[in-house]
Amino acid sequence: MGVEKIIWYNPIPWCSRTSVEEQDIVDVFLQLKKQRSFSIDITYDHIKGVLVDLLIAATDTTAVTSVWAMTTLIKSPRVMKRVQEEIRNLGGKKDFLDEDDIQKNSYLKAVIKETLRLHLPTPLLVPRESSKKCIIDGYQIPAKTLVYVNAWAIHRDPKAWKDPEAFYPERFLDSAIDFRGQYFELISFREGRRICLGLPMGVATLELILANLLNSFDWELPKGLVKEDIDTEVLSGITQHKKNPLCLSAK
């Protein structure tokens, strides 16, 4: 469904949930609107716009990354075995794992970081426009220049990463590098003030999807296929979907 076809219902102009534990992001926005604590008056249109950005930014990219994660795992049996053992040992025998169950899954989080390093959903990020004239590395960049950041190349830079083409989640286990806006080696969600609004929702959803898929099922290739048959070709577009569908058998 396109964004223009989404039907919005105006929220009530007050927060019905009083305790902090019960409040969500909509409650916070409504409180800010009521308190008029910003330099501008927040309107319902502002709130709707932020929520649309958050939801759209965290859905398509999360789905794409889930496919790439399963692709890399099926091509790396060693990693698949290790991450499943961690999830099943820490998760117990629950039928469905929730956010609290997977907070200690350090290897799962490393797998997600490594997936986002090699197969980030937006390799050129979202284009930006320079607000004023500047000089970068000796080059003059005029104001209002459209800027594309090649995050794909940054994530595979041999100066920043050892064996950059290899899928090796262990590189993150003893490393502080993260994708939350502190390290320029890993900019899956961009950096600075324009960092992706959907980051917290996207990462939490991705962790839940992968944890439960790997906890509940054993995965293998359909009969007659080997891991070398799985390609990593992509479709053109801002979000890099896998060109050929990933077909796996679940037990």
C-alpha positions in Angstrom: 0.0 0.0 0.0 1.4 3.4 -0.9 2.0 6.0 1.7 -0.5 8.3 0.0 -3.2 5.7 0.5 -2.8 5.3 4.2 -5.8 6.5 6.1 -5.0 8.4 9.3 -7.4 9.0 12.2 -6.6 12.1 14.3 -5.4 11.0 17.7 -7.0 12.4 20.8 -5.1 15.5 22.0 -4.1 14.1 25.4 -2.3 11.1 26.8 -4.6 8.5 28.4 -1.7 6.5 29.8 -0.1 8.2 32.8 2.7 5.8 33.9 6.0 5.9 32.0 6.0 2.1 31.6 2.7 2.2 29.7 3.6 5.1 27.3 4.7 4.7 23.7 6.2 7.0 21.1 2.7 8.4 20.2 2.1 9.3 23.8 5.4 11.2 23.9 4.6 13.1 20.8 1.2 14.1 22.1 2.7 15.3 25.3 5.3 17.4 23.4 2.5 18.9 21.3 0.5 19.8 24.4 3.4 21.2 26.3 4.6 23.4 23.4 8.2 23.0 24.6 9.8 23.1 21.1 10.8 26.2 19.1 8.0 25.3 16.7 4.4 24.2 17.4 4.2 20.4 16.8 1.1 19.5 14.7 -0.6 16.2 14.0 0.9 16.3 10.5 4.4 16.5 12.1 3.6 13.4 14.2 2.1 11.5 11.3 5.2 12.3 9.2 7.7 11.0 11.8 5.6 7.8 12.3 5.5 7.2 8.5 9.2 7.6 8.3 9.8 5.3 11.2 7.5 2.5 10.0 8.5 2.6 6.4 12.2 2.8 7.2 12.0 -0.2 9.5 9.9 -2.6 7.4 11.2 -3.1 3.9 14.8 -2.9 5.0 14.2 -5.4 7.8 12.6 -7.8 5.4 15.5 -7.5 3.0 18.1 -8.0 5.8 16.3 -11.1 7.1 16.7 -12.7 3.7 20.3 -11.7 3.4 21.0 -13.1 6.9 19.5 -16.4 6.1 21.4 -16.4 2.8 24.7 -15.9 4.5 23.9 -18.4 7.2 22.9 -21.2 4.8 26.2 -20.6 3.0 28.1 -20.7 6.3 27.1 -24.0 8.1 29.7 -23.3 10.9 28.1 -20.0 11.7 24.6 -21.4 11.4 25.4 -24.1 13.9 27.0 -21.8 16.4 24.3 -19.2 16.4 21.5 -21.8 16.7 23.3 -23.4 19.7 23.6 -20.0 21.4 19.9 -19.2 20.8 18.6 -22.6 21.9 20.9 -22.8 25.0 19.9 -19.3 26.2 16.3 -19.4 25.2 15.4 -22.6 26.9 12.4 -24.5 25.5 10.1 -21.6 24.9 8.0 -21.8 21.7 8.4 -18.1 21.0 11.3 -15.9 22.1 10.7 -12.3 23.0 13.0 -9.3 23.3 14.1 -10.1 26.8 15.1 -13.7 25.8 17.6 -12.6 23.2 19.4 -9.7 25.0 22.3 -12.0 25.9 22.7 -13.5 22.5 26.0 -11.8 21.6 26.7 -14.1 18.7 23.3 -13.5 17.1 23.9 -9.7 17.4 27.4 -10.3 15.8 25.7 -12.2 12.9 23.3 -9.3 12.3 26.2 -6.8 12.3 28.2 -8.8 9.9 25.1 -9.2 7.6 24.6 -5.5 7.7 28.3 -5.0 6.9 28.3 -7.2 3.8 24.7 -6.8 2.6 23.4 -3.5 3.9 19.9 -2.9 2.6 20.8 0.6 1.1 24.4 0.5 -0.2 24.4 4.2 -1.2 22.3 5.2 1.8 19.8 8.0 1.2 21.2 10.9 -0.9 21.7 14.2 0.8 22.2 17.8 -0.3 25.0 19.9 1.0 23.7 22.9 2.8 26.8 25.1 2.2 30.1 25.2 0.2 32.9 23.2 1.8 36.2 21.5 1.0 36.7 17.8 1.5 40.1 16.2 1.0 41.1 19.1 -1.3 37.9 19.0 -3.4 35.5 21.9 -3.4 31.9 20.9 -2.9 29.4 23.6 -3.9 26.3 24.2 -1.9 23.2 22.2 -2.9 25.3 19.4 -4.3 23.6 16.0 -4.2 25.8 13.6 -2.2 25.8 9.8 -2.4 27.8 7.9 0.2 29.1 4.5 -1.0 28.6 2.6 2.2 29.1 -0.7 0.4 32.7 0.3 -0.3 33.3 1.6 3.2 32.0 -1.7 4.7 34.5 -3.6 2.5 37.5 -1.3 2.9 40.6 -3.5 3.6 42.0 -0.6 5.6 39.2 -0.9 8.1 38.4 -4.7 7.9 40.5 -7.8 7.9 39.4 -10.2 5.1 36.5 -7.8 4.2 34.9 -10.2 1.8 34.6 -13.0 4.3 31.4 -13.6 6.4 33.0 -13.7 9.9 30.7 -12.6 12.7 33.5 -13.3 15.3 35.1 -10.0 14.2 32.4 -8.2 16.3 32.6 -10.3 19.5 35.6 -8.4 21.0 35.0 -5.2 19.2 33.1 -2.0 20.2 32.2 -1.2 16.6 28.4 -0.8 16.3 26.0 0.7 13.8 24.3 3.1 16.1 26.1 6.3 15.0 29.5 6.1 16.7 31.8 4.3 14.2 32.3 5.4 10.6 33.5 1.9 9.5 29.9 0.6 9.9 27.2 3.1 8.7 24.3 0.8 7.8 21.9 3.3 9.3 23.8 6.5 8.4 25.4 8.8 11.0 24.9 12.0 12.9 21.7 14.0 13.1 20.2 12.2 10.1 20.6 8.7 11.4 17.8 6.4 10.5 14.7 6.9 12.6 13.7 3.3 12.2 17.0 1.9 13.7 15.7 0.8 17.1 12.5 -0.7 15.6 14.3 -2.3 12.7 17.0 -3.9 14.8 14.6 -5.2 17.4 12.3 -6.7 14.8 15.3 -8.3 12.9 16.6 -9.9 16.1 13.2 -11.3 16.9 12.7 -12.7 13.3 16.0 -14.4 13.1 16.1 -15.7 16.7 12.7 -17.4 16.3 13.5 -18.8 12.8 16.7 -20.2 14.0 15.3 -21.4 17.3 12.2 -23.2 15.9 13.6 -24.8 12.8 16.6 -26.5 11.3 17.3 -25.2 7.8 18.8 -26.8 4.8 18.9 -26.5 1.0 16.3 -28.3 -1.1 17.4 -31.7 -2.4 19.9 -31.4 -5.3 21.2 -28.0 -4.3 24.6 -27.1 -2.7 25.6 -23.8 -1.0 27.6 -22.8 -4.1 24.3 -22.7 -6.0 23.1 -19.8 -3.8 23.9 -16.5 -5.5 24.1 -13.0 -4.1 22.9 -11.0 -7.1 20.7 -8.0 -6.3 17.9 -6.1 -7.9 18.3 -2.5 -8.7 16.7 0.1 -6.4 17.4 2.1 -3.2 16.8 -1.1 -1.2 18.8 -4.0 -2.4 16.6 -7.0 -2.6 18.0 -10.4 -3.5 17.5 -10.9 -7.2 16.7 -14.6 -7.1 14.4 -15.9 -4.3 16.0 -17.8 -1.4 14.5 -21.3 -1.2 15.2 -23.3 2.0 13.6 -26.3 3.6 12.6 -26.0 7.3 12.4 -28.9 9.7 
